[in-house]
Amino acid sequence: SRNRQVGIRIGKGEKLNDIISGMDMVAEGVETTRSIYDLSRQKNIEMPICEQIYQVLFEDVSPRKAILELMGRELVDEHPG
């Protein structure tokens, strides 16, 4: 899929702009990530995976660093009752 190809190429170190400029079709996950990230900020909802994907795509954070950030997070109860 287009989204998978973007992910593979990001993982190989290519820059998003270079990937997108060479594609004939849109990888809808890229703009969806931006929309979800923006909405989570507006609604003050913590979405750590989305935040890291956003940073990889739009803030030039390496995938390795994003994974380490996610894996190093303090455990929290995600279903407070």
N, C-alpha and C positions, 0 to 999 in steps of 0.2 A: 504494500500500500504506500501511498505518498507519505503518510505520517511516519511509517516505519523507515522509509528511505531517509527522511530528514533526520530521524533519530540515529540511524547508523552513521550517517555522514557527520553529524555533530559529535558522536562518539569517536570518530576518527580525527577530530580536531578541525574540521572545516567550519567556517563562519556562516551563520544563518543567512546573511545577505548574499553570499556567494552561492549558497545552495538554492535559495529561492529564485535568484535571478536566472539560474539555469534550468528551472522547471517550467514545463508547459502548462501544468495544472496546479491548482492551489492545494497546499497541504492544510486542510481546515483546522487541524489541531493547533497550529501556530497561533492563529488569531483567536481561537477558542481559549487558549491558555491566557492570552492577554485579557480577554473579557472576564474570565473567571477570577483572575488575579485582581483586576480592578474592582469587581463586585465584592470580593471577599474583603478588600480594604474599606470599601464604602460601608459595608455592613458589620465591620469589625469581627470577622469570622476568621479564626486561625486555620489555615490550610497549608501545612508545611510542605507537602509534596508539590502542590501547585506553585508555591513560592519558589521552591528550588528549581523547578522546571522553567519558570519565568526567568529566574536569574541566569540559568544556562542559555536560554534562547535570546534574552534581550539585554543582559548585563554582563555578558562575556565571562561568566563564572564557569570554570571547568566542570564537566560532568563528575569527575573524581571528587572535587571539593564538595559538590552538591550532595553526593552520596555520603561522604563523611559527615557533613552537617546533619543529614537526616539520621544517620546511624548513631550519632553522638548526642542526640536530643535526650533530655530527661524524660523518663516515662511518665505519662499522665493518664488519668482515667478519661477516656474519650466518650464515655456514656454515663455522666453523672446522673444519679437517680434521685 
